[in-house]
Amino acid sequence: MARSLHIVERVVPVDGRAAYLAQLARRRQQAAAVQAHFWAFEHAGEAGRFVEFTEAPSEEALAAACGHADGAVTEHWTEVRIPA
C-alpha cells in the first residue's frame, strides 16, 4: 500500500501563537498513535507562517492522524513507487 501525505499551510496571528504551538504536541501524538508522522515548519522570513506535514502508511491512517472521523482526507498526496 502506498504511503499518503497531507500538507497544510497556516498563518497564525501573534496572539494565537502560544496556543498553536501547544497544539502541535497533541497533533504529533495523534499521528504517532496510528504509526504516522507529523512535522511543522515555520517560514524563515515570515513569523507565524507555518506548513504542516502529516505522513502515514495508508489513506486510512492518514485520516486518523489528521483527526478526520469520517475516514477521508480529501486533499492528500500518494507516494510514487520509483522503480529500482
MMTF fields as JSON, N, C-alpha, C and O atoms, coordinates in Angstrom:
{
  "mmtfVersion": "1.0.0",
  "mmtfProducer": "UNKNOWN",
  "numBonds": 335,
  "numAtoms": 336,
  "numGroups": 84,
  "numChains": 1,
  "numModels": 1,
  "chainsPerModel": [1],
  "groupsPerChain": [84],
  "chainIdList": ["A"],
  "bondAtomList": [4, 2, 8, 6, 12, 10, 16, 14, 20, 18, 24, 22, 28, 26, 32, 30, 36, 34, 40, 38, 44, 42, 48, 46, 52, 50, 56, 54, 60, 58, 64, 62, 68, 66, 72, 70, 76, 74, 80, 78, 84, 82, 88, 86, 92, 90, 96, 94, 100, 98, 104, 102, 108, 106, 112, 110, 116, 114, 120, 118, 124, 122, 128, 126, 132, 130, 136, 134, 140, 138, 144, 142, 148, 146, 152, 150, 156, 154, 160, 158, 164, 162, 168, 166, 172, 170, 176, 174, 180, 178, 184, 182, 188, 186, 192, 190, 196, 194, 200, 198, 204, 202, 208, 206, 212, 210, 216, 214, 220, 218, 224, 222, 228, 226, 232, 230, 236, 234, 240, 238, 244, 242, 248, 246, 252, 250, 256, 254, 260, 258, 264, 262, 268, 266, 272, 270, 276, 274, 280, 278, 284, 282, 288, 286, 292, 290, 296, 294, 300, 298, 304, 302, 308, 306, 312, 310, 316, 314, 320, 318, 324, 322, 328, 326, 332, 330],
  "bondOrderList": [1, 1, 1, 1, 1, 1, 1, 1, 1, 1, 1, 1, 1, 1, 1, 1, 1, 1, 1, 1, 1, 1, 1, 1, 1, 1, 1, 1, 1, 1, 1, 1, 1, 1, 1, 1, 1, 1, 1, 1, 1, 1, 1, 1, 1, 1, 1, 1, 1, 1, 1, 1, 1, 1, 1, 1, 1, 1, 1, 1, 1, 1, 1, 1, 1, 1, 1, 1, 1, 1, 1, 1, 1, 1, 1, 1, 1, 1, 1, 1, 1, 1, 1],
  "groupList": [{"groupName": "MET", "atomNameList": ["N", "CA", "C", "O"], "elementList": ["N", "C", "C", "O"], "formalChargeList": [0, 0, 0, 0], "bondAtomList": [1, 0, 2, 1, 3, 2], "bondOrderList": [1, 1, 2], "singleLetterCode": "M", "chemCompType": "L-PEPTIDE LINKING"}, {"groupName": "ALA", "atomNameList": ["N", "CA", "C", "O"], "elementList": ["N", "C", "C", "O"], "formalChargeList": [0, 0, 0, 0], "bondAtomList": [1, 0, 2, 1, 3, 2], "bondOrderList": [1, 1, 2], "singleLetterCode": "A", "chemCompType": "L-PEPTIDE LINKING"}, {"groupName": "ARG", "atomNameList": ["N", "CA", "C", "O"], "elementList": ["N", "C", "C", "O"], "formalChargeList": [0, 0, 0, 0], "bondAtomList": [1, 0, 2, 1, 3, 2], "bondOrderList": [1, 1, 2], "singleLetterCode": "R", "chemCompType": "L-PEPTIDE LINKING"}, {"groupName": "SER", "atomNameList": ["N", "CA", "C", "O"], "elementList": ["N", "C", "C", "O"], "formalChargeList": [0, 0, 0, 0], "bondAtomList": [1, 0, 2, 1, 3, 2], "bondOrderList": [1, 1, 2], "singleLetterCode": "S", "chemCompType": "L-PEPTIDE LINKING"}, {"groupName": "LEU", "atomNameList": ["N", "CA", "C", "O"], "elementList": ["N", "C", "C", "O"], "formalChargeList": [0, 0, 0, 0], "bondAtomList": [1, 0, 2, 1, 3, 2], "bondOrderList": [1, 1, 2], "singleLetterCode": "L", "chemCompType": "L-PEPTIDE LINKING"}, {"groupName": "HIS", "atomNameList": ["N", "CA", "C", "O"], "elementList": ["N", "C", "C", "O"], "formalChargeList": [0, 0, 0, 0], "bondAtomList": [1, 0, 2, 1, 3, 2], "bondOrderList": [1, 1, 2], "singleLetterCode": "H", "chemCompType": "L-PEPTIDE LINKING"}, {"groupName": "ILE", "atomNameList": ["N", "CA", "C", "O"], "elementList": ["N", "C", "C", "O"], "formalChargeList": [0, 0, 0, 0], "bondAtomList": [1, 0, 2, 1, 3, 2], "bondOrderList": [1, 1, 2], "singleLetterCode": "I", "chemCompType": "L-PEPTIDE LINKING"}, {"groupName": "VAL", "atomNameList": ["N", "CA", "C", "O"], "elementList": ["N", "C", "C", "O"], "formalChargeList": [0, 0, 0, 0], "bondAtomList": [1, 0, 2, 1, 3, 2], "bondOrderList": [1, 1, 2], "singleLetterCode": "V", "chemCompType": "L-PEPTIDE LINKING"}, {"groupName": "GLU", "atomNameList": ["N", "CA", "C", "O"], "elementList": ["N", "C", "C", "O"], "formalChargeList": [0, 0, 0, 0], "bondAtomList": [1, 0, 2, 1, 3, 2], "bondOrderList": [1, 1, 2], "singleLetterCode": "E", "chemCompType": "L-PEPTIDE LINKING"}, {"groupName": "PRO", "atomNameList": ["N", "CA", "C", "O"], "elementList": ["N", "C", "C", "O"], "formalChargeList": [0, 0, 0, 0], "bondAtomList": [1, 0, 2, 1, 3, 2], "bondOrderList": [1, 1, 2], "singleLetterCode": "P", "chemCompType": "L-PEPTIDE LINKING"}, {"groupName": "ASP", "atomNameList": ["N", "CA", "C", "O"], "elementList": ["N", "C", "C", "O"], "formalChargeList": [0, 0, 0, 0], "bondAtomList": [1, 0, 2, 1, 3, 2], "bondOrderList": [1, 1, 2], "singleLetterCode": "D", "chemCompType": "L-PEPTIDE LINKING"}, {"groupName": "GLY", "atomNameList": ["N", "CA", "C", "O"], "elementList": ["N", "C", "C", "O"], "formalChargeList": [0, 0, 0, 0], "bondAtomList": [1, 0, 2, 1, 3, 2], "bondOrderList": [1, 1, 2], "singleLetterCode": "G", "chemCompType": "PEPTIDE LINKING"}, {"groupName": "TYR", "atomNameList": ["N", "CA", "C", "O"], "elementList": ["N", "C", "C", "O"], "formalChargeList": [0, 0, 0, 0], "bondAtomList": [1, 0, 2, 1, 3, 2], "bondOrderList": [1, 1, 2], "singleLetterCode": "Y", "chemCompType": "L-PEPTIDE LINKING"}, {"groupName": "GLN", "atomNameList": ["N", "CA", "C", "O"], "elementList": ["N", "C", "C", "O"], "formalChargeList": [0, 0, 0, 0], "bondAtomList": [1, 0, 2, 1, 3, 2], "bondOrderList": [1, 1, 2], "singleLetterCode": "Q", "chemCompType": "L-PEPTIDE LINKING"}, {"groupName": "PHE", "atomNameList": ["N", "CA", "C", "O"], "elementList": ["N", "C", "C", "O"], "formalChargeList": [0, 0, 0, 0], "bondAtomList": [1, 0, 2, 1, 3, 2], "bondOrderList": [1, 1, 2], "singleLetterCode": "F", "chemCompType": "L-PEPTIDE LINKING"}, {"groupName": "TRP", "atomNameList": ["N", "CA", "C", "O"], "elementList": ["N", "C", "C", "O"], "formalChargeList": [0, 0, 0, 0], "bondAtomList": [1, 0, 2, 1, 3, 2], "bondOrderList": [1, 1, 2], "singleLetterCode": "W", "chemCompType": "L-PEPTIDE LINKING"}, {"groupName": "THR", "atomNameList": ["N", "CA", "C", "O"], "elementList": ["N", "C", "C", "O"], "formalChargeList": [0, 0, 0, 0], "bondAtomList": [1, 0, 2, 1, 3, 2], "bondOrderList": [1, 1, 2], "singleLetterCode": "T", "chemCompType": "L-PEPTIDE LINKING"}, {"groupName": "CYS", "atomNameList": ["N", "CA", "C", "O"], "elementList": ["N", "C", "C", "O"], "formalChargeList": [0, 0, 0, 0], "bondAtomList": [1, 0, 2, 1, 3, 2], "bondOrderList": [1, 1, 2], "singleLetterCode": "C", "chemCompType": "L-PEPTIDE LINKING"}],
  "groupTypeList": [0, 1, 2, 3, 4, 5, 6, 7, 8, 2, 7, 7, 9, 7, 10, 11, 2, 1, 1, 12, 4, 1, 13, 4, 1, 2, 2, 2, 13, 13, 1, 1, 1, 7, 13, 1, 5, 14, 15, 1, 14, 8, 5, 1, 11, 8, 1, 11, 2, 14, 7, 8, 14, 16, 8, 1, 9, 3, 8, 8, 1, 4, 1, 1, 1, 17, 11, 5, 1, 10, 11, 1, 7, 16, 8, 5, 15, 16, 8, 7, 2, 6, 9, 1],
  "groupIdList": [1, 2, 3, 4, 5, 6, 7, 8, 9, 10, 11, 12, 13, 14, 15, 16, 17, 18, 19, 20, 21, 22, 23, 24, 25, 26, 27, 28, 29, 30, 31, 32, 33, 34, 35, 36, 37, 38, 39, 40, 41, 42, 43, 44, 45, 46, 47, 48, 49, 50, 51, 52, 53, 54, 55, 56, 57, 58, 59, 60, 61, 62, 63, 64, 65, 66, 67, 68, 69, 70, 71, 72, 73, 74, 75, 76, 77, 78, 79, 80, 81, 82, 83, 84],
  "secStructList": [7, 7, 7, 3, 3, 3, 3, 3, 3, 3, 3, 7, 7, 4, 4, 4, 2, 2, 2, 2, 2, 2, 2, 2, 2, 2, 2, 2, 2, 2, 2, 2, 6, 6, 6, 7, 3, 3, 3, 3, 3, 3, 7, 1, 1, 1, 6, 6, 3, 3, 3, 3, 3, 3, 3, 3, 1, 1, 2, 2, 2, 2, 2, 2, 2, 6, 6, 7, 6, 6, 1, 7, 7, 1, 1, 7, 3, 3, 7, 7, 7, 7, 7, 7],
  "xCoordList": [0.843, 0.0, 0.892, 1.887, 0.538, 1.328, 1.118, 0.016, 2.173, 2.103, 1.346, 1.29, 0.769, -0.023, 0.501, 1.001, 0.376, 0.892, -0.167, -0.803, -0.344, -1.272, -0.449, 0.348, -0.636, 0.118, -0.869, -1.829, -0.624, -1.475, -0.583, 0.397, -0.919, -0.222, -1.147, -2.342, -0.58, -1.365, -0.636, 0.591, -1.406, -0.866, -1.496, -2.716, -0.626, -1.064, -0.78, 0.364, -1.805, -1.577, -0.722, -0.698, -0.041, 0.861, 0.148, 0.711, -1.075, -1.786, -2.282, -2.74, -2.201, -2.599, -1.423, -1.612, -0.217, 0.99, 1.178, 1.451, 1.037, 1.252, 0.273, 0.672, -0.976, -1.979, -1.672, -1.804, -1.266, -0.923, 0.258, 0.203, 1.311, 2.489, 2.163, 2.693, 1.31, 0.906, 0.132, 0.221, -0.617, -1.418, -0.556, -0.98, 0.644, 1.494, 1.878, 1.939, 2.136, 2.489, 1.339, 1.562, 0.12, -1.054, -1.195, -1.515, -0.959, -1.06, -0.011, -0.301, 1.21, 2.264, 1.911, 2.147, 1.356, 0.939, -0.19, -0.198, -1.129, -2.246, -1.727, -2.217, -0.749, -0.158, 0.596, 0.448, 1.392, 2.195, 1.305, 1.708, 0.122, -0.798, -1.231, -1.64, -1.143, -1.526, -0.32, -0.471, 0.869, 2.124, 2.321, 2.803, 1.939, 2.124, 3.132, 3.54, 3.524, 4.488, 3.874, 3.111, 4.223, 3.72, 4.88, 5.635, 5.013, 6.037, 5.389, 4.411, 5.937, 5.519, 6.789, 7.754, 6.771, 7.897, 7.376, 6.272, 8.195, 7.844, 8.728, 9.93, 8.133, 8.864, 9.971, 9.733, 11.167, 12.324, 12.177, 12.719, 11.46, 11.347, 10.001, 9.821, 9.029, 7.68, 7.192, 6.619, 7.417, 6.964, 5.456, 4.692, 5.045, 3.628, 3.114, 1.951, 3.951, 3.546, 4.129, 5.347, 3.252, 3.654, 3.186, 2.194, 3.911, 3.456, 3.531, 4.523, 2.46, 2.367, 2.332, 1.685, 3.039, 3.079, 2.636, 3.161, 1.678, 1.295, 1.483, 0.902, 2.294, 2.629, 2.271, 2.587, 1.607, 1.105, 1.245, 1.434, 1.152, 1.318, 0.137, 0.25, -1.0, -2.183, -3.113, -2.944, -4.096, -5.077, -5.896, -6.241, -6.206, -6.986, -6.218, -6.773, -4.936, -4.105, -3.935, -3.908, -3.819, -3.697, -4.944, -4.841, -6.113, -7.363, -7.409, -7.822, -6.989, -6.977, -5.977, -6.264, -4.809, -3.772, -4.206, -3.825, -4.995, -5.456, -6.748, -7.252, -7.287, -8.494, -9.783, -10.766, -9.788, -10.992, -11.777, -11.433, -12.815, -13.609, -14.304, -14.598, -14.566, -15.265, -14.347, -14.803, -13.047, -12.106, -11.605, -11.074, -11.753, -11.308, -10.587, -11.024, -9.482, -8.772, -8.855, -8.243, -9.604, -9.855, -8.616, -8.427, -7.782, -6.585, -5.352, -4.911, -4.808, -3.589, -2.787, -3.276, -1.556, -0.641, -0.372, -0.347, -0.172, 0.109, 1.528, 1.953, 2.246, 3.64, 3.749, 2.943, 4.747, 5.058, 6.106, 7.159, 5.824, 6.774, 7.793, 7.453, 9.038, 10.102, 10.779, 11.268, 10.813, 11.427, 12.926, 13.592, 13.417, 14.846, 15.715, 16.94],
  "yCoordList": [-1.174, 0.0, 1.243, 1.299, 2.218, 3.438, 4.347, 4.433, 5.013, 5.963, 7.206, 7.497, 7.929, 9.122, 10.32, 10.185, 11.496, 12.729, 13.821, 13.999, 14.549, 15.686, 16.921, 16.886, 18.006, 19.236, 20.38, 20.544, 21.164, 22.309, 23.496, 23.371, 24.644, 25.879, 26.693, 26.82, 27.242, 28.042, 29.344, 29.382, 30.395, 31.661, 31.888, 31.961, 31.995, 32.1, 33.521, 33.973, 34.221, 35.568, 35.519, 34.511, 36.593, 36.666, 36.252, 35.512, 36.722, 36.41, 34.96, 34.523, 34.212, 32.805, 31.841, 30.624, 32.38, 31.56, 30.539, 29.369, 30.96, 30.051, 28.877, 27.734, 29.138, 28.072, 27.126, 25.91, 27.684, 26.859, 25.943, 24.743, 26.496, 25.7, 24.616, 23.508, 24.91, 23.908, 22.772, 21.625, 23.085, 22.094, 21.113, 19.989, 21.54, 20.69, 19.379, 18.344, 19.398, 18.167, 17.163, 15.97, 17.641, 16.76, 16.174, 14.995, 16.983, 16.508, 15.43, 14.435, 15.63, 14.636, 13.324, 12.249, 13.395, 12.194, 11.476, 10.248, 12.229, 11.663, 10.909, 9.824, 11.473, 10.819, 9.559, 8.511, 9.652, 8.51, 7.327, 6.173, 7.603, 6.547, 5.643, 4.504, 6.148, 5.347, 5.12, 4.926, 5.15, 4.925, 5.925, 5.575, 7.169, 8.251, 9.239, 9.125, 10.197, 11.217, 12.59, 12.796, 13.526, 14.892, 15.852, 15.727, 16.815, 17.853, 19.204, 19.306, 20.231, 21.611, 22.438, 22.3, 23.289, 24.172, 25.598, 25.853, 26.531, 27.94, 28.597, 28.339, 29.434, 30.13, 30.976, 31.699, 30.89, 31.592, 33.105, 33.803, 33.619, 35.066, 35.643, 36.86, 34.779, 35.248, 34.583, 33.494, 35.231, 34.691, 34.444, 35.279, 33.305, 32.964, 32.23, 31.825, 32.049, 31.299, 29.894, 29.717, 28.898, 27.518, 26.615, 26.894, 25.539, 24.46, 23.184, 22.93, 22.384, 21.141, 19.966, 20.016, 18.915, 17.688, 16.537, 16.362, 15.755, 14.522, 13.41, 13.445, 12.424, 11.328, 10.018, 9.82, 9.123, 7.886, 6.707, 6.899, 5.482, 4.295, 3.999, 3.154, 4.686, 4.444, 5.653, 6.523, 5.693, 6.78, 6.73, 7.77, 5.524, 5.371, 5.893, 6.602, 5.536, 6.018, 7.53, 8.211, 8.054, 9.499, 10.204, 11.219, 9.677, 10.275, 10.272, 11.257, 9.176, 9.094, 10.077, 10.733, 10.179, 11.089, 12.541, 13.374, 12.846, 14.219, 14.525, 15.646, 13.522, 13.74, 13.755, 14.366, 13.087, 13.015, 11.765, 10.662, 11.933, 10.806, 10.041, 8.854, 10.72, 10.058, 9.168, 8.507, 9.147, 8.26, 8.762, 7.976, 10.047, 10.56, 11.907, 12.791, 12.025, 13.293, 13.633, 12.959, 14.669, 14.948, 15.41, 15.047, 16.201, 16.708, 16.021, 16.336, 15.093, 14.432, 13.943, 13.9, 13.578, 13.093, 11.614, 11.173, 10.847, 9.421, 9.165, 9.707, 8.335, 8.004, 7.413, 6.577, 7.862, 7.328, 6.233, 6.481, 5.058, 3.952, 4.119, 4.039, 4.352, 4.579, 3.244, 2.588, 2.834, 1.548, 1.568, 2.598, 0.439, 0.322, 0.46, 0.388],
  "zCoordList": [0.0, 0.0, 0.0, 0.723, -0.797, -0.911, 0.3, 0.84, 0.711, 1.818, 1.352, 0.157, 2.299, 1.99, 2.77, 3.887, 2.156, 2.732, 2.633, 1.594, 3.734, 3.778, 4.134, 5.072, 3.395, 3.599, 3.828, 3.074, 4.872, 5.176, 5.483, 6.217, 4.924, 5.274, 6.173, 5.902, 7.244, 8.186, 8.487, 8.579, 8.635, 9.113, 10.481, 10.626, 11.476, 12.858, 13.36, 13.315, 13.833, 14.357, 15.625, 16.331, 15.895, 17.045, 18.335, 19.142, 18.53, 19.776, 19.841, 20.896, 18.748, 18.732, 18.691, 18.68, 18.668, 18.504, 19.634, 19.364, 20.875, 22.013, 21.965, 22.192, 21.679, 21.598, 20.438, 20.572, 19.306, 18.149, 18.472, 18.202, 19.043, 19.363, 20.383, 20.291, 21.342, 22.33, 21.676, 22.111, 20.644, 19.934, 19.121, 18.851, 18.738, 17.889, 18.569, 17.905, 19.86, 20.575, 20.52, 20.312, 20.704, 20.611, 19.218, 19.068, 18.206, 16.828, 16.55, 15.885, 17.059, 16.868, 17.567, 17.014, 18.76, 19.49, 18.763, 18.683, 18.238, 17.484, 16.261, 15.947, 15.578, 14.406, 14.823, 14.194, 15.867, 16.312, 16.721, 16.572, 17.224, 17.645, 16.494, 16.719, 15.259, 14.087, 13.164, 11.957, 13.755, 13.028, 11.886, 10.809, 12.146, 11.183, 11.757, 12.913, 10.945, 11.351, 11.117, 10.173, 11.998, 11.877, 12.091, 13.055, 11.179, 11.291, 11.035, 10.294, 11.651, 11.375, 11.188, 11.94, 10.183, 9.876, 9.817, 9.335, 10.318, 10.226, 9.179, 9.114, 8.375, 7.32, 7.941, 8.909, 7.396, 7.952, 7.905, 8.762, 6.929, 6.774, 7.149, 7.108, 7.521, 7.84, 9.12, 9.081, 10.239, 11.521, 11.479, 10.994, 11.983, 12.029, 10.81, 10.781, 9.804, 8.608, 8.724, 8.726, 8.82, 9.05, 7.925, 7.251, 7.738, 6.873, 7.708, 8.391, 7.642, 8.403, 7.436, 6.391, 7.808, 7.021, 7.91, 9.01, 7.443, 8.115, 7.103, 6.019, 7.455, 6.538, 7.23, 8.403, 6.494, 7.089, 6.127, 4.926, 6.663, 5.826, 4.902, 4.014, 5.096, 4.263, 4.347, 5.201, 3.451, 3.494, 4.778, 5.339, 5.243, 6.462, 7.674, 8.513, 7.756, 8.862, 8.779, 9.804, 7.565, 7.383, 7.902, 8.591, 7.579, 8.055, 9.577, 10.189, 10.188, 11.653, 12.246, 13.248, 11.631, 12.128, 12.008, 12.831, 10.996, 10.772, 11.52, 11.462, 12.227, 13.011, 12.217, 12.637, 11.069, 10.239, 10.612, 10.188, 11.392, 11.877, 10.752, 10.893, 9.642, 8.534, 7.702, 6.77, 8.036, 7.352, 6.023, 5.239, 5.734, 4.438, 4.589, 5.325, 3.872, 3.741, 2.262, 1.434, 1.927, 0.521, -0.239, -1.399, 0.404, -0.258, 0.312, 1.418, -0.439, 0.011, -1.183, -2.311, -0.906, -1.918, -1.671, -0.522, -2.738, -2.628, -3.124, -4.145, -2.387, -2.723, -4.126, -4.534, -4.835, -6.162, -5.959, -5.371, -6.431, -6.338, -7.454, -8.634, -7.076, -8.04, -8.331, -7.411, -9.601, -9.936, -9.619, -9.732, -9.232, -8.891, -10.121, -10.024]
}
